Amino acid sequence: MKIYHRFWKPAGVCILIICSSWGFFAHQKINRIAIFTLPSGMIGFYKSNIDYLSEHAVDPDKRRYSDSLEASRHFLDADHYGERPFEVIPQKWTEAVAKLSKDTLEAYGIVPWTIERNYYSLVKAFKEKDYQKILHYSADLGHYIGDAHVPLHTTENYNGQLTGQTGIHRFWESRLPELFSSGYDFFVGKAQYVSNPLKKAWEILKNTYSYKDSVLVIEARLNARFPADKKYGFSTRNGRVQKQYSEAYSLAYHEALDGMVERQMRASILAIGSYWYSAWVDAGQPDLKKLKREAMSEEAKKKLENQEEYYRKGKIKGRKEEE
């Protein structure tokens, strides 16, 4: 089964650690900004827990090390199912299992159904006004929705390993956001009601899948004409020297992608806020004002106010507004 080479084989473990999803920086950024899309009945509670929702945006990736069932929840290798995968795969879980088998689905990814399951778990948490579960499922749901916006989460060639482009996963979803997101426009407006969370998840994946070939082809063309001795560089992170794509090569790839990474981050932010909002509406819009809130220092409150003001004015772009 294909999933095991992502999780169990020694080489797969390395790939899993390096390129499991958007990357810690991007996931945390996306969850954090999604909070500003929420309406007045929700935003106070979410703002008071903004650090939790940001920090725990990466919990599902961390669980991969201890839960062998976790890996398949982050992707859907749509191209495994042929040239028209979204006509082949039934959207409903029971129908998909009946047609394709549970083993096959888990081998090639179950992210749309993971989004659906976490959505209804969040609805239940809202109904019960369970503070811890609201935060837990909000953070997890944000992670899986974010993953559904990464083109390399929709293909068997998830790290370019089939086309001689090994390493492209981390390059696209981690290196590029870390280098260039300070110039992105993250104002996406207000959260919108999602009437059918599973259908919406499939719509997201279908759109994400449409970028898959471009991600690979554009990098291959760039590699063919870029000076080989300028492609990589070295940097220090956490006291360790690491080889990675040079800033010059990263910039050339980023420009060739023509805003793709920014579009997908923006789409992730709006989708996450919309799913959170919809879960709250489907739960009957419970009053969140009396739920536990984390104490914040005056400095943290001021920082949060500045972020919200930047967002409201459509100026929130990256790191600098957080300083």
Secondary structure as the mmCIF struct_conf table of DSSP 4:
data_model
#
loop_
_struct_conf.conf_type_id
_struct_conf.id
_struct_conf.beg_label_comp_id
_struct_conf.beg_label_asym_id
_struct_conf.beg_label_seq_id
_struct_conf.end_label_comp_id
_struct_conf.end_label_asym_id
_struct_conf.end_label_seq_id
TURN_TY1_P TURN_TY1_P1 LYS A 2 LYS A 2
HELX_RH_AL_P HELX_RH_AL_P1 ILE A 3 PHE A 7
TURN_TY1_P TURN_TY1_P2 TRP A 8 TRP A 8
BEND BEND1 LYS A 9 LYS A 9
HELX_RH_AL_P HELX_RH_AL_P2 PRO A 10 CYS A 19
BEND BEND2 SER A 20 TRP A 22
HELX_RH_AL_P HELX_RH_AL_P3 PHE A 24 ALA A 34
HELX_RH_3T_P HELX_RH_3T_P1 ILE A 35 THR A 37
BEND BEND3 LEU A 38 LEU A 38
HELX_RH_AL_P HELX_RH_AL_P4 SER A 40 SER A 48
TURN_TY1_P TURN_TY1_P3 ASN A 49 ASN A 49
HELX_RH_AL_P HELX_RH_AL_P5 ILE A 50 GLU A 55
HELX_RH_3T_P HELX_RH_3T_P2 HIS A 56 VAL A 58
HELX_RH_AL_P HELX_RH_AL_P6 ASP A 59 ARG A 63
TURN_TY1_P TURN_TY1_P4 ARG A 64 SER A 66
TURN_TY1_P TURN_TY1_P5 SER A 68 LEU A 69
BEND BEND4 GLU A 70 GLU A 70
HELX_RH_3T_P HELX_RH_3T_P3 ALA A 71 HIS A 74
HELX_RH_3T_P HELX_RH_3T_P4 ALA A 78 TYR A 81
BEND BEND5 GLU A 83 ARG A 84
HELX_RH_AL_P HELX_RH_AL_P7 PRO A 85 VAL A 88
BEND BEND6 ILE A 89 ILE A 89
BEND BEND7 GLN A 91 LYS A 92
HELX_RH_AL_P HELX_RH_AL_P8 TRP A 93 LEU A 100
HELX_RH_AL_P HELX_RH_AL_P9 LYS A 102 ALA A 107
BEND BEND8 TYR A 108 TYR A 108
HELX_RH_AL_P HELX_RH_AL_P10 VAL A 111 GLU A 128
TURN_TY1_P TURN_TY1_P6 LYS A 129 LYS A 129
HELX_RH_AL_P HELX_RH_AL_P11 TYR A 131 ASP A 147
TURN_TY1_P TURN_TY1_P7 ALA A 148 HIS A 149
HELX_RH_3T_P HELX_RH_3T_P5 PRO A 151 HIS A 153
BEND BEND9 THR A 154 GLU A 156
TURN_TY1_P TURN_TY1_P8 TYR A 158 ASN A 159
BEND BEND10 GLY A 160 GLY A 160
TURN_TY1_P TURN_TY1_P9 GLN A 161 GLY A 164
TURN_TY1_P TURN_TY1_P10 THR A 166 GLY A 167
HELX_RH_AL_P HELX_RH_AL_P12 ILE A 168 ARG A 170
HELX_RH_PI_P HELX_RH_PI_P1 PHE A 171 ARG A 175
HELX_RH_AL_P HELX_RH_AL_P13 LEU A 176 PHE A 180
HELX_RH_3T_P HELX_RH_3T_P6 SER A 181 GLY A 183
BEND BEND11 LYS A 190 LYS A 190
BEND BEND12 SER A 195 SER A 195
HELX_RH_AL_P HELX_RH_AL_P14 PRO A 197 TYR A 209
TURN_TY1_P TURN_TY1_P11 SER A 210 TYR A 211
HELX_RH_AL_P HELX_RH_AL_P15 LYS A 212 ARG A 225
BEND BEND13 PHE A 226 PHE A 226
HELX_RH_3T_P HELX_RH_3T_P7 ALA A 228 LYS A 230
BEND BEND14 LYS A 231 LYS A 231
STRN STRN1 TYR A 232 ARG A 237
TURN_TY1_P TURN_TY1_P12 ASN A 238 GLY A 239
STRN STRN2 ARG A 240 TYR A 245
HELX_RH_AL_P HELX_RH_AL_P16 GLU A 247 ALA A 256
TURN_TY1_P TURN_TY1_P13 LEU A 257 GLY A 259
HELX_RH_AL_P HELX_RH_AL_P17 MET A 260 ASP A 282
TURN_TY1_P TURN_TY1_P14 ALA A 283 GLY A 284
TURN_TY1_P TURN_TY1_P15 LYS A 289 LYS A 290
BEND BEND15 LEU A 291 LEU A 291
HELX_RH_AL_P HELX_RH_AL_P18 GLU A 298 ARG A 312
TURN_TY1_P TURN_TY1_P16 LYS A 313 GLY A 314
BEND BEND16 GLY A 318 ARG A 319
HELX_RH_3T_P HELX_RH_3T_P8 LYS A 320 GLU A 322
#
